[in-house]
Amino acid sequence: MFMQMKLIVIAAAAAVACSQAMAQDVQVIRIGHVAPMSGAQAHFGRDNENGVLMAIDDLNSQNIVIAGKKIKWEMQGEDDAADPKQGTAVAQKLCDAKVAGVVGHLNSGTTIPASKVYNDCGIPHVTGAATNPALMKPGYNTTFRIIANDNALGAGLAYYAADALKLKKFAIIDDRTAYGQGVAEVFKKTAAAKGIQIVDEQFTTDKATDFMAILTAVKAKAPDGIFYGGMNSQAGPMLRQMEQLGMGNVRMFGGDGICTEEMTKLSGNAKALNNVVCAEGGASLVKMPGGEAWKKRYDAKYPNQYQIYGPYTYDATMVLADAMKRANSWNPKVYIPFLLKTNYKGVTANIAFEPNGELKNPAMTIYIFKDGKRVPLG
C-alpha cells in the first residue's frame, strides 16, 4: 500500500514538473499598437486596431515556434488621441513595457515625435498610415513604413487635376498638422509646376467644425477646386458647408485622410460628395494581392468598421512577426536587421524596404465617389 502511494506521489510530481516545463516553453510576445482610440479620429483608430487584432489571431493559429518556444502573441493597445504629446507618452509606456515591436502610429504628427522615443529604446515600429516624408529624415533604423508617402499622394493628385480634369485654379486649406500641411505643400508645389494657379491659402485645425468664414473667403476667389490637407472629420462637414454656400460645383481634392466612405456620413450625404477626388497610398482592395478575401474576413469579424488602413496594420504586424521568425528571436537588437531585409507577401503588397525603411515600389490609387461609395480610378 505504501509503495502504491509512493508511486502515485511520484507520478503526480512528474505531472506537475511536466506541466511546469510545458508552461515554461510558452513565450508571450507583445506587439504594441498606437492610434487615436478617442476623439474625432477614433473610427480610424478602431480600424487600425482591428487589423492588428486580426493578425494576432492569425499568428496564434499558426503555432509558431521561435528559439524553441511556442509563441503566444498578444497586442498592447494604446490611445494617443492624435495628440503629439500623448503620442510620445504612450511610446515611452510601450518602451517601458518592453514590447517586441510597435504598429503605429496613425498620424504623422504623433508618429514623427514618437519615432525618436522608439529609436532611443531600440524598439522597431512599422506604420501603415503616417505618410509625411519627414518621418524618415532622422534615419532611425527602427522606423519603417508600408504605405506610399505624401510625395506620391500630393503629386499624383496634382497631375490628375491638371492633366485629366484640366483644372486651372485651386485654393489650398490645411489643418496645420504634420500630415495636413505636408500633403498640401506637395500638392501646391506640383500643381503650380503644372501651371495651376493657387488663388488662396487658408488654415484651420484638426478640431474645427465650422468653416463658413474660410469658405466664404475662398468662394470670392472662384477656384475650380479646393485641396484640403487633413482628415475626414473636418472634410465631411466642410463639404456640406461648401454645398450650403453654393460651391457644390467646386471639386474637393485630398489625400488618404479624406479617402473613406465615412465621408458620406460626415458630409450628411451631400451631393457635393460626387466632386471629391482623393488618393490612397496603396492599391485598391480589388488589386491588392489578398485584399478581397481579407476584407470578407474583416467584415465578418468587425462589421461596418472598415475605413482604410486596416489591411496595412494587419501587414505591419505580420511583417514584424516574419522578421522575428527569420531571426529566430524576438529581441529587437537581433531581429531589426532581418526586418530591413523583409521580402513578405502581404495582403496589401509584396513588402520590401528601402535602406531608410520606406516601402519599395509603393502603389498609389486615385478615387472618386459615386452614390456615396468610393470608386477607384484605374
Secondary structure as GFF3:
##gff-version 3
##sequence-region A 1 378
A	DSSP	alpha_helix	2	24	.	.	.	ID=ss1
A	DSSP	beta_strand	26	35	.	.	.	ID=ss2
A	DSSP	alpha_helix	42	60	.	.	.	ID=ss3
A	DSSP	beta_strand	65	66	.	.	.	ID=ss4
A	DSSP	beta_strand	69	79	.	.	.	ID=ss5
A	DSSP	alpha_helix	84	96	.	.	.	ID=ss6
A	DSSP	beta_strand	101	103	.	.	.	ID=ss7
A	DSSP	alpha_helix	108	121	.	.	.	ID=ss8
A	DSSP	beta_strand	125	127	.	.	.	ID=ss9
A	DSSP	three_ten_helix	133	136	.	.	.	ID=ss10
A	DSSP	beta_strand	143	145	.	.	.	ID=ss11
A	DSSP	alpha_helix	150	159	.	.	.	ID=ss12
A	DSSP	pi_helix	160	164	.	.	.	ID=ss13
A	DSSP	beta_strand	169	174	.	.	.	ID=ss14
A	DSSP	alpha_helix	178	193	.	.	.	ID=ss15
A	DSSP	beta_strand	197	203	.	.	.	ID=ss16
A	DSSP	alpha_helix	212	219	.	.	.	ID=ss17
A	DSSP	beta_strand	225	229	.	.	.	ID=ss18
A	DSSP	alpha_helix	232	244	.	.	.	ID=ss19
A	DSSP	beta_strand	251	254	.	.	.	ID=ss20
A	DSSP	three_ten_helix	256	258	.	.	.	ID=ss21
A	DSSP	alpha_helix	262	266	.	.	.	ID=ss22
A	DSSP	three_ten_helix	271	275	.	.	.	ID=ss23
A	DSSP	beta_strand	276	280	.	.	.	ID=ss24
A	DSSP	alpha_helix	291	301	.	.	.	ID=ss25
A	DSSP	alpha_helix	310	327	.	.	.	ID=ss26
A	DSSP	alpha_helix	332	340	.	.	.	ID=ss27
A	DSSP	beta_strand	344	345	.	.	.	ID=ss28
A	DSSP	beta_strand	350	351	.	.	.	ID=ss29
A	DSSP	beta_strand	365	370	.	.	.	ID=ss30
A	DSSP	beta_strand	373	377	.	.	.	ID=ss31
###
